[in-house]
Amino acid sequence: MSVLVYAGGFAGWARPAGVLVGVLLAWRRAPFVLVVLGAAGTTALLRLLGVA
């Protein structure tokens, strides 16, 4: 559950959204590099937009 919890509190929505994108890409059998970049990119973009 480290996806949802950080330092004893809720980690925010950016991290679970990134994990969800990674899972969907893996489910669609995307190359591993694309899965990692998609998950990290989604998390980074949401954080850049101010979504915790």
C-alpha distance matrix in Angstrom:
0.0 3.8 5.2 5.7 6.5 9.5 12.2 11.3 11.5 10.5 10.3 12.8 13.6 14.7 11.5 10.2 13.9 14.3 11.7 13.6 16.8 15.9 15.1 18.4 20.4 19.3 20.2 23.5 24.0 24.4 25.1 22.2 23.5 23.5 19.9 18.8 21.4 20.5 16.8 17.8 20.8 19.1 16.8 19.9 22.1 20.1 19.9 23.6 24.3 22.8 19.6 17.1
3.8 0.0 3.8 5.4 5.1 6.7 9.6 9.9 10.3 9.6 8.4 11.5 12.8 13.1 9.7 9.8 13.4 13.1 11.2 13.9 16.6 15.5 15.6 18.9 20.4 19.6 21.1 24.1 24.3 24.1 24.4 21.3 22.0 22.3 18.9 17.2 19.5 19.1 15.4 15.6 18.8 17.6 14.8 17.4 20.1 18.3 17.5 21.2 22.4 20.8 18.0 15.2
5.2 3.8 0.0 3.8 5.9 7.9 11.5 11.9 11.1 9.1 7.2 9.2 9.6 9.8 6.4 6.0 9.6 9.6 7.8 10.3 13.1 12.5 12.8 15.8 17.4 17.1 18.5 21.3 21.9 21.6 22.2 19.4 20.0 19.7 16.4 15.0 17.0 16.1 12.3 13.0 15.8 14.2 11.6 14.7 17.0 15.1 14.9 18.5 19.4 18.2 15.1 12.9
5.7 5.4 3.8 0.0 3.8 6.9 10.3 9.8 8.2 5.8 5.2 7.2 8.3 9.9 7.5 6.6 10.3 11.5 10.3 12.0 15.0 15.2 15.3 17.8 19.9 20.0 21.0 23.7 24.8 24.5 25.5 22.9 23.4 22.8 19.5 18.3 19.9 18.7 15.0 15.6 17.9 15.8 13.1 16.1 17.9 15.4 15.0 18.8 19.2 17.4 14.1 11.6
6.5 5.1 5.9 3.8 0.0 3.8 6.7 6.1 5.4 4.8 4.9 8.3 10.7 12.1 9.8 10.1 13.6 14.4 13.4 15.5 18.3 18.3 18.5 21.3 23.2 23.0 24.3 27.1 27.9 27.5 28.0 25.1 25.5 25.3 22.1 20.4 22.0 21.2 17.5 17.4 20.0 18.3 15.1 17.5 19.8 17.3 16.1 19.9 20.6 18.3 15.5 12.3
9.5 6.7 7.9 6.9 3.8 0.0 3.8 5.4 5.4 6.1 5.0 8.8 11.8 12.4 10.3 11.8 15.1 15.2 14.8 17.5 19.7 19.5 20.4 23.2 24.6 24.5 26.3 28.8 29.4 28.5 28.7 25.6 25.5 25.6 22.7 20.5 21.8 21.5 17.9 17.0 19.6 18.4 14.8 16.5 19.1 17.0 15.1 18.6 19.8 17.4 15.2 11.6
12.2 9.6 11.5 10.3 6.7 3.8 0.0 3.8 5.6 8.2 8.2 11.7 15.1 15.8 14.0 15.6 18.8 18.9 18.6 21.3 23.5 23.2 24.1 27.0 28.3 28.2 29.9 32.6 33.0 32.1 32.1 28.9 28.7 29.0 26.2 23.8 25.1 25.0 21.4 20.3 22.8 21.8 18.2 19.4 22.1 20.0 17.6 20.9 22.3 19.5 17.8 14.0
11.3 9.9 11.9 9.8 6.1 5.4 3.8 0.0 3.8 7.1 8.8 12.1 15.4 16.9 15.1 15.9 19.3 20.0 19.4 21.6 24.3 24.2 24.6 27.4 29.2 28.9 30.3 33.1 33.8 33.3 33.6 30.5 30.7 30.8 27.8 25.7 27.2 26.7 23.0 22.4 24.9 23.4 19.9 21.7 24.0 21.5 19.6 23.0 23.9 20.9 18.8 15.2
11.5 10.3 11.1 8.2 5.4 5.4 5.6 3.8 0.0 3.8 6.2 8.9 12.3 14.2 13.1 13.8 16.9 18.1 17.9 19.8 22.4 22.9 23.4 25.8 27.7 28.0 29.1 31.8 32.8 32.2 32.9 30.0 30.0 29.7 26.7 24.9 26.0 25.2 21.6 21.1 23.1 21.3 17.9 19.7 21.6 18.8 17.0 20.5 20.9 17.9 15.6 12.1
10.5 9.6 9.1 5.8 4.8 6.1 8.2 7.1 3.8 0.0 3.8 5.6 8.7 11.0 10.3 10.6 13.4 15.1 15.0 16.5 19.2 20.0 20.4 22.6 24.7 25.2 26.2 28.7 30.0 29.4 30.3 27.8 27.8 27.1 24.1 22.6 23.6 22.3 18.8 18.7 20.5 18.2 15.1 17.4 18.9 15.8 14.7 18.3 18.3 15.6 12.8 9.6
10.3 8.4 7.2 5.2 4.9 5.0 8.2 8.8 6.2 3.8 0.0 3.8 6.9 8.1 7.0 8.4 11.1 12.1 12.4 14.5 16.7 17.3 18.3 20.5 22.2 22.8 24.2 26.5 27.6 26.6 27.3 24.7 24.5 23.8 21.0 19.3 20.1 19.1 15.6 15.1 17.0 15.0 11.7 13.8 15.6 12.9 11.6 15.3 15.8 13.4 10.7 7.4
12.8 11.5 9.2 7.2 8.3 8.8 11.7 12.1 8.9 5.6 3.8 0.0 3.8 5.8 6.6 7.7 9.3 11.1 12.3 13.5 15.4 16.8 18.0 19.6 21.3 22.6 23.8 25.7 27.2 26.1 27.2 25.0 24.6 23.3 20.8 19.4 19.7 18.1 15.0 14.7 15.8 13.3 10.4 12.5 13.5 10.3 9.5 13.2 12.9 10.6 7.4 4.7
13.6 12.8 9.6 8.3 10.7 11.8 15.1 15.4 12.3 8.7 6.9 3.8 0.0 3.8 5.6 5.6 6.1 8.7 10.2 10.6 12.4 14.4 15.5 16.5 18.5 20.1 21.0 22.7 24.5 23.4 24.9 23.1 22.8 21.1 18.5 17.7 17.8 15.7 12.8 13.3 13.9 10.8 8.7 11.5 11.8 8.4 9.0 12.5 11.8 10.4 6.7 6.0
14.7 13.1 9.8 9.9 12.1 12.4 15.8 16.9 14.2 11.0 8.1 5.8 3.8 0.0 3.8 5.8 5.2 6.2 8.8 9.9 10.7 12.4 14.3 15.4 16.6 18.4 19.9 21.3 22.7 21.2 22.3 20.4 19.7 18.1 15.9 14.7 14.4 12.6 9.9 9.8 10.3 7.5 4.9 7.7 8.4 5.5 6.2 9.7 9.8 9.2 6.1 5.9
11.5 9.7 6.4 7.5 9.8 10.3 14.0 15.1 13.1 10.3 7.0 6.6 5.6 3.8 0.0 3.8 5.4 5.1 6.3 8.7 10.0 10.7 12.4 14.4 15.5 16.6 18.3 20.1 21.2 19.9 20.7 18.4 18.0 17.0 14.3 12.8 13.4 12.1 8.6 8.7 10.6 8.5 5.6 8.8 10.7 8.8 8.9 12.4 13.2 12.5 9.7 8.3
10.2 9.8 6.0 6.6 10.1 11.8 15.6 15.9 13.8 10.6 8.4 7.7 5.6 5.8 3.8 0.0 3.8 5.4 5.0 6.1 8.7 9.7 10.4 12.2 14.2 15.1 16.2 18.3 19.8 19.1 20.5 18.4 18.8 17.4 14.3 13.7 14.8 12.8 9.4 10.9 12.6 9.9 8.2 11.9 13.0 10.8 11.9 15.3 15.4 14.8 11.4 10.6
13.9 13.4 9.6 10.3 13.6 15.1 18.8 19.3 16.9 13.4 11.1 9.3 6.1 5.2 5.4 3.8 0.0 3.8 5.4 5.0 6.3 8.6 9.8 10.6 12.4 14.2 15.2 16.6 18.5 17.4 19.1 17.7 17.7 15.7 13.0 13.0 13.3 10.6 7.9 9.9 10.5 7.1 6.8 10.4 10.6 8.6 10.8 13.7 13.4 13.6 10.4 10.8
14.3 13.1 9.6 11.5 14.4 15.2 18.9 20.0 18.1 15.1 12.1 11.1 8.7 6.2 5.1 5.4 3.8 0.0 3.8 5.4 5.2 6.2 8.6 9.9 10.6 12.3 14.1 15.4 16.6 15.1 16.3 14.5 14.2 12.5 9.9 9.3 9.7 7.5 4.3 6.3 7.6 5.1 4.8 8.4 9.5 8.8 10.5 13.1 13.8 14.4 11.8 12.0
11.7 11.2 7.8 10.3 13.4 14.8 18.6 19.4 17.9 15.0 12.4 12.3 10.2 8.8 6.3 5.0 5.4 3.8 0.0 3.8 5.4 5.0 6.1 8.6 9.9 10.4 12.1 14.2 15.1 14.4 15.6 13.5 14.2 12.9 9.5 9.3 11.1 9.2 5.8 8.4 10.6 8.7 8.2 11.8 13.3 12.4 13.8 16.7 17.4 17.7 14.8 14.3
13.6 13.9 10.3 12.0 15.5 17.5 21.3 21.6 19.8 16.5 14.5 13.5 10.6 9.9 8.7 6.1 5.0 5.4 3.8 0.0 3.8 5.4 5.1 6.2 8.6 9.8 10.4 12.3 14.2 13.8 15.9 14.6 15.7 13.6 10.4 11.4 12.8 9.9 7.6 10.9 12.1 9.5 10.1 13.7 14.2 13.0 15.3 18.0 17.9 18.5 15.4 15.6
16.8 16.6 13.1 15.0 18.3 19.7 23.5 24.3 22.4 19.2 16.7 15.4 12.4 10.7 10.0 8.7 6.3 5.2 5.4 3.8 0.0 3.8 5.4 5.1 6.1 8.5 9.8 10.6 12.4 11.3 13.4 12.6 13.1 10.5 7.8 9.4 9.9 6.6 5.5 9.1 9.5 7.3 9.2 12.3 12.4 12.2 14.8 16.8 17.0 18.3 15.7 16.5
15.9 15.5 12.5 15.2 18.3 19.5 23.2 24.2 22.9 20.0 17.3 16.8 14.4 12.4 10.7 9.7 8.6 6.2 5.0 5.4 3.8 0.0 3.8 5.5 5.2 6.1 8.5 9.9 10.5 9.4 10.8 9.4 10.3 8.6 5.1 6.5 8.4 6.2 4.7 8.3 9.9 9.0 10.2 13.1 14.1 14.4 16.3 18.4 19.3 20.4 18.0 18.2
15.1 15.6 12.8 15.3 18.5 20.4 24.1 24.6 23.4 20.4 18.3 18.0 15.5 14.3 12.4 10.4 9.8 8.6 6.1 5.1 5.4 3.8 0.0 3.8 5.5 5.1 6.0 8.6 9.7 10.0 12.0 10.9 12.9 11.3 7.7 9.8 12.1 9.8 8.3 12.0 13.6 12.2 13.2 16.5 17.3 17.0 19.1 21.5 22.0 22.9 20.0 20.1
18.4 18.9 15.8 17.8 21.3 23.2 27.0 27.4 25.8 22.6 20.5 19.6 16.5 15.4 14.4 12.2 10.6 9.9 8.6 6.2 5.1 5.5 3.8 0.0 3.8 5.4 5.0 6.2 8.7 9.0 11.9 12.0 13.7 11.2 8.5 11.4 12.7 9.8 9.5 13.3 14.0 12.3 14.2 17.3 17.4 17.2 19.9 21.9 21.9 23.3 20.5 21.3
20.4 20.4 17.4 19.9 23.2 24.6 28.3 29.2 27.7 24.7 22.2 21.3 18.5 16.6 15.5 14.2 12.4 10.6 9.9 8.6 6.1 5.2 5.5 3.8 0.0 3.8 5.4 5.0 6.3 5.4 8.3 8.8 10.4 7.7 5.5 9.1 10.2 7.8 8.6 12.2 12.6 11.9 14.3 16.8 17.0 17.6 20.2 21.7 22.2 24.0 21.6 22.5
19.3 19.6 17.1 20.0 23.0 24.5 28.2 28.9 28.0 25.2 22.8 22.6 20.1 18.4 16.6 15.1 14.2 12.3 10.4 9.8 8.5 6.1 5.1 5.4 3.8 0.0 3.8 5.3 4.8 5.5 7.6 7.4 10.2 8.8 6.1 9.3 11.6 10.1 10.2 13.6 14.9 14.5 16.2 18.8 19.6 20.2 22.3 24.2 25.0 26.4 23.9 24.2
20.2 21.1 18.5 21.0 24.3 26.3 29.9 30.3 29.1 26.2 24.2 23.8 21.0 19.9 18.3 16.2 15.2 14.1 12.1 10.4 9.8 8.5 6.0 5.0 5.4 3.8 0.0 3.8 5.2 7.6 10.5 11.0 13.8 12.1 9.6 12.9 15.0 12.9 13.0 16.6 17.6 16.6 18.5 21.4 21.8 21.9 24.4 26.4 26.7 28.0 25.3 25.8
23.5 24.1 21.3 23.7 27.1 28.8 32.6 33.1 31.8 28.7 26.5 25.7 22.7 21.3 20.1 18.3 16.6 15.4 14.2 12.3 10.6 9.9 8.6 6.2 5.0 5.3 3.8 0.0 3.8 5.6 9.3 11.0 13.4 11.0 9.7 13.4 14.7 12.6 13.7 17.2 17.5 16.8 19.3 21.8 21.7 22.3 25.0 26.5 26.8 28.6 26.1 27.1
24.0 24.3 21.9 24.8 27.9 29.4 33.0 33.8 32.8 30.0 27.6 27.2 24.5 22.7 21.2 19.8 18.5 16.6 15.1 14.2 12.4 10.5 9.7 8.7 6.3 4.8 5.2 3.8 0.0 3.8 6.5 8.4 11.2 9.9 8.8 12.4 14.1 12.9 14.1 17.2 18.0 18.0 20.2 22.4 22.9 23.8 26.2 27.7 28.4 30.2 27.9 28.6
24.4 24.1 21.6 24.5 27.5 28.5 32.1 33.3 32.2 29.4 26.6 26.1 23.4 21.2 19.9 19.1 17.4 15.1 14.4 13.8 11.3 9.4 10.0 9.0 5.4 5.5 7.6 5.6 3.8 0.0 3.8 6.4 8.3 6.3 6.4 9.9 11.0 10.0 12.0 14.7 15.1 15.6 18.1 19.8 20.2 21.6 23.9 25.0 25.9 28.0 26.1 26.9
25.1 24.4 22.2 25.5 28.0 28.7 32.1 33.6 32.9 30.3 27.3 27.2 24.9 22.3 20.7 20.5 19.1 16.3 15.6 15.9 13.4 10.8 12.0 11.9 8.3 7.6 10.5 9.3 6.5 3.8 0.0 3.8 5.5 5.4 6.4 8.9 10.1 10.6 12.5 14.4 15.2 16.5 18.6 19.9 20.8 22.6 24.5 25.4 26.9 28.9 27.2 27.8
22.2 21.3 19.4 22.9 25.1 25.6 28.9 30.5 30.0 27.8 24.7 25.0 23.1 20.4 18.4 18.4 17.7 14.5 13.5 14.6 12.6 9.4 10.9 12.0 8.8 7.4 11.0 11.0 8.4 6.4 3.8 0.0 3.8 5.4 5.0 6.3 8.6 9.8 10.7 12.3 13.9 15.4 16.8 18.2 19.7 21.4 22.7 24.0 25.8 27.4 25.7 25.8
23.5 22.0 20.0 23.4 25.5 25.5 28.7 30.7 30.0 27.8 24.5 24.6 22.8 19.7 18.0 18.8 17.7 14.2 14.2 15.7 13.1 10.3 12.9 13.7 10.4 10.2 13.8 13.4 11.2 8.3 5.5 3.8 0.0 3.8 5.4 5.2 6.1 8.4 10.0 10.6 11.7 14.0 15.5 16.1 17.6 19.8 21.0 21.8 23.8 25.7 24.5 24.7
23.5 22.3 19.7 22.8 25.3 25.6 29.0 30.8 29.7 27.1 23.8 23.3 21.1 18.1 17.0 17.4 15.7 12.5 12.9 13.6 10.5 8.6 11.3 11.2 7.7 8.8 12.1 11.0 9.9 6.3 5.4 5.4 3.8 0.0 3.8 5.5 5.1 5.8 8.4 9.8 10.0 11.7 14.0 14.8 15.6 17.8 19.5 20.2 21.8 23.9 22.6 23.4
19.9 18.9 16.4 19.5 22.1 22.7 26.2 27.8 26.7 24.1 21.0 20.8 18.5 15.9 14.3 14.3 13.0 9.9 9.5 10.4 7.8 5.1 7.7 8.5 5.5 6.1 9.6 9.7 8.8 6.4 6.4 5.0 5.4 3.8 0.0 3.8 5.6 5.2 6.2 8.6 9.8 10.6 12.4 14.1 15.3 16.7 18.4 19.8 21.2 22.9 21.0 21.4
18.8 17.2 15.0 18.3 20.4 20.5 23.8 25.7 24.9 22.6 19.3 19.4 17.7 14.7 12.8 13.7 13.0 9.3 9.3 11.4 9.4 6.5 9.8 11.4 9.1 9.3 12.9 13.4 12.4 9.9 8.9 6.3 5.2 5.5 3.8 0.0 3.8 5.5 5.3 6.1 8.3 10.0 10.8 12.0 14.0 15.6 16.6 18.0 20.0 21.4 19.8 19.8
21.4 19.5 17.0 19.9 22.0 21.8 25.1 27.2 26.0 23.6 20.1 19.7 17.8 14.4 13.4 14.8 13.3 9.7 11.1 12.8 9.9 8.4 12.1 12.7 10.2 11.6 15.0 14.7 14.1 11.0 10.1 8.6 6.1 5.1 5.6 3.8 0.0 3.8 5.5 5.2 5.6 8.3 9.8 10.1 11.6 13.9 15.1 15.7 17.8 19.7 18.7 19.2
20.5 19.1 16.1 18.7 21.2 21.5 25.0 26.7 25.2 22.3 19.1 18.1 15.7 12.6 12.1 12.8 10.6 7.5 9.2 9.9 6.6 6.2 9.8 9.8 7.8 10.1 12.9 12.6 12.9 10.0 10.6 9.8 8.4 5.8 5.2 5.5 3.8 0.0 3.8 5.6 5.1 6.0 8.6 9.8 10.3 12.1 14.1 15.0 16.3 18.3 16.9 17.8
16.8 15.4 12.3 15.0 17.5 17.9 21.4 23.0 21.6 18.8 15.6 15.0 12.8 9.9 8.6 9.4 7.9 4.3 5.8 7.6 5.5 4.7 8.3 9.5 8.6 10.2 13.0 13.7 14.1 12.0 12.5 10.7 10.0 8.4 6.2 5.3 5.5 3.8 0.0 3.8 5.5 5.3 6.3 8.6 10.0 10.9 12.4 14.2 15.6 16.9 15.0 15.3
17.8 15.6 13.0 15.6 17.4 17.0 20.3 22.4 21.1 18.7 15.1 14.7 13.3 9.8 8.7 10.9 9.9 6.3 8.4 10.9 9.1 8.3 12.0 13.3 12.2 13.6 16.6 17.2 17.2 14.7 14.4 12.3 10.6 9.8 8.6 6.1 5.2 5.6 3.8 0.0 3.8 5.5 5.2 6.0 8.5 10.0 10.6 12.1 14.2 15.4 14.2 14.2
20.8 18.8 15.8 17.9 20.0 19.6 22.8 24.9 23.1 20.5 17.0 15.8 13.9 10.3 10.6 12.6 10.5 7.6 10.6 12.1 9.5 9.9 13.6 14.0 12.6 14.9 17.6 17.5 18.0 15.1 15.2 13.9 11.7 10.0 9.8 8.3 5.6 5.1 5.5 3.8 0.0 3.8 5.4 5.1 5.9 8.5 9.8 10.2 12.1 14.2 13.4 14.4
19.1 17.6 14.2 15.8 18.3 18.4 21.8 23.4 21.3 18.2 15.0 13.3 10.8 7.5 8.5 9.9 7.1 5.1 8.7 9.5 7.3 9.0 12.2 12.3 11.9 14.5 16.6 16.8 18.0 15.6 16.5 15.4 14.0 11.7 10.6 10.0 8.3 6.0 5.3 5.5 3.8 0.0 3.8 5.5 5.2 6.1 8.6 9.8 10.6 12.5 11.0 12.3
16.8 14.8 11.6 13.1 15.1 14.8 18.2 19.9 17.9 15.1 11.7 10.4 8.7 4.9 5.6 8.2 6.8 4.8 8.2 10.1 9.2 10.2 13.2 14.2 14.3 16.2 18.5 19.3 20.2 18.1 18.6 16.8 15.5 14.0 12.4 10.8 9.8 8.6 6.3 5.2 5.4 3.8 0.0 3.8 5.5 5.3 6.2 8.6 10.0 10.7 9.1 9.4
19.9 17.4 14.7 16.1 17.5 16.5 19.4 21.7 19.7 17.4 13.8 12.5 11.5 7.7 8.8 11.9 10.4 8.4 11.8 13.7 12.3 13.1 16.5 17.3 16.8 18.8 21.4 21.8 22.4 19.8 19.9 18.2 16.1 14.8 14.1 12.0 10.1 9.8 8.6 6.0 5.1 5.5 3.8 0.0 3.8 5.5 5.1 6.0 8.6 9.9 9.6 10.2
22.1 20.1 17.0 17.9 19.8 19.1 22.1 24.0 21.6 18.9 15.6 13.5 11.8 8.4 10.7 13.0 10.6 9.5 13.3 14.2 12.4 14.1 17.3 17.4 17.0 19.6 21.8 21.7 22.9 20.2 20.8 19.7 17.6 15.6 15.3 14.0 11.6 10.3 10.0 8.5 5.9 5.2 5.5 3.8 0.0 3.8 5.4 5.0 6.2 8.7 8.8 10.7
20.1 18.3 15.1 15.4 17.3 17.0 20.0 21.5 18.8 15.8 12.9 10.3 8.4 5.5 8.8 10.8 8.6 8.8 12.4 13.0 12.2 14.4 17.0 17.2 17.6 20.2 21.9 22.3 23.8 21.6 22.6 21.4 19.8 17.8 16.7 15.6 13.9 12.1 10.9 10.0 8.5 6.1 5.3 5.5 3.8 0.0 3.8 5.4 5.0 6.4 5.3 7.6
19.9 17.5 14.9 15.0 16.1 15.1 17.6 19.6 17.0 14.7 11.6 9.5 9.0 6.2 8.9 11.9 10.8 10.5 13.8 15.3 14.8 16.3 19.1 19.9 20.2 22.3 24.4 25.0 26.2 23.9 24.5 22.7 21.0 19.5 18.4 16.6 15.1 14.1 12.4 10.6 9.8 8.6 6.2 5.1 5.4 3.8 0.0 3.8 5.3 5.0 5.0 5.8
23.6 21.2 18.5 18.8 19.9 18.6 20.9 23.0 20.5 18.3 15.3 13.2 12.5 9.7 12.4 15.3 13.7 13.1 16.7 18.0 16.8 18.4 21.5 21.9 21.7 24.2 26.4 26.5 27.7 25.0 25.4 24.0 21.8 20.2 19.8 18.0 15.7 15.0 14.2 12.1 10.2 9.8 8.6 6.0 5.0 5.4 3.8 0.0 3.8 5.4 7.4 9.1
24.3 22.4 19.4 19.2 20.6 19.8 22.3 23.9 20.9 18.3 15.8 12.9 11.8 9.8 13.2 15.4 13.4 13.8 17.4 17.9 17.0 19.3 22.0 21.9 22.2 25.0 26.7 26.8 28.4 25.9 26.9 25.8 23.8 21.8 21.2 20.0 17.8 16.3 15.6 14.2 12.1 10.6 10.0 8.6 6.2 5.0 5.3 3.8 0.0 3.8 5.8 8.8
22.8 20.8 18.2 17.4 18.3 17.4 19.5 20.9 17.9 15.6 13.4 10.6 10.4 9.2 12.5 14.8 13.6 14.4 17.7 18.5 18.3 20.4 22.9 23.3 24.0 26.4 28.0 28.6 30.2 28.0 28.9 27.4 25.7 23.9 22.9 21.4 19.7 18.3 16.9 15.4 14.2 12.5 10.7 9.9 8.7 6.4 5.0 5.4 3.8 0.0 3.8 6.0
19.6 18.0 15.1 14.1 15.5 15.2 17.8 18.8 15.6 12.8 10.7 7.4 6.7 6.1 9.7 11.4 10.4 11.8 14.8 15.4 15.7 18.0 20.0 20.5 21.6 23.9 25.3 26.1 27.9 26.1 27.2 25.7 24.5 22.6 21.0 19.8 18.7 16.9 15.0 14.2 13.4 11.0 9.1 9.6 8.8 5.3 5.0 7.4 5.8 3.8 0.0 3.8
17.1 15.2 12.9 11.6 12.3 11.6 14.0 15.2 12.1 9.6 7.4 4.7 6.0 5.9 8.3 10.6 10.8 12.0 14.3 15.6 16.5 18.2 20.1 21.3 22.5 24.2 25.8 27.1 28.6 26.9 27.8 25.8 24.7 23.4 21.4 19.8 19.2 17.8 15.3 14.2 14.4 12.3 9.4 10.2 10.7 7.6 5.8 9.1 8.8 6.0 3.8 0.0
